[in-house]
Amino acid sequence: MGAWVWNRIQEPQTVGGLVEAIASEYDVTLDRCQQDLFALLQDLFAAQLIEVK
């Protein structure tokens, strides 16, 4: 999923839009998807790999 997210965030995305897209692409609940996505985005932000607006 990480590579999928990385490819998607090359263009500006909303977190909500990413959660919905991931949940529809993968067999995962919205709650679990949101938790995992937030953790990934926090790691990417901490490593200064993404910009959050």
C-alpha positions as CSV (number, residue, x, y, z in Angstrom):
1,M,0.0,0.0,0.0
2,G,2.9,2.4,0.7
3,A,4.0,2.5,-2.9
4,W,0.4,3.0,-4.0
5,V,0.0,5.9,-1.7
6,W,3.4,7.4,-2.7
7,N,2.3,7.3,-6.4
8,R,-1.0,8.9,-5.6
9,I,0.5,11.8,-3.5
10,Q,2.7,13.0,-6.3
11,E,-0.2,15.3,-7.0
12,P,-2.1,17.1,-4.2
13,Q,-4.6,14.9,-2.5
14,T,-6.9,15.2,0.5
15,V,-6.5,12.6,3.2
16,G,-10.2,11.8,3.0
17,G,-9.9,11.2,-0.7
18,L,-7.0,8.9,-0.1
19,V,-8.8,6.9,2.6
20,E,-11.8,6.3,0.3
21,A,-9.6,5.4,-2.7
22,I,-7.5,2.9,-0.6
23,A,-10.6,1.4,1.0
24,S,-12.1,0.8,-2.4
25,E,-8.9,-0.6,-3.9
26,Y,-8.0,-2.9,-1.0
27,D,-10.0,-5.1,1.3
28,V,-9.8,-2.9,4.4
29,T,-12.2,-1.1,6.7
30,L,-12.3,2.7,6.6
31,D,-11.2,2.9,10.2
32,R,-8.1,0.6,9.7
33,C,-7.3,2.4,6.5
34,Q,-7.4,5.8,8.1
35,Q,-5.2,4.6,11.0
36,D,-2.6,3.1,8.7
37,L,-2.6,6.0,6.3
38,F,-2.2,8.6,9.1
39,A,0.8,6.6,10.4
40,L,2.4,6.4,7.0
41,L,1.8,10.1,6.3
42,Q,3.3,11.0,9.7
43,D,6.4,9.0,8.9
44,L,6.8,10.6,5.5
45,F,6.2,14.1,7.0
46,A,8.8,13.4,9.8
47,A,11.3,12.4,7.1
48,Q,10.5,15.7,5.3
49,L,9.4,13.7,2.2
50,I,5.9,15.3,2.0
51,E,4.4,18.7,2.6
52,V,1.1,19.0,4.4
53,K,-1.2,21.9,3.6
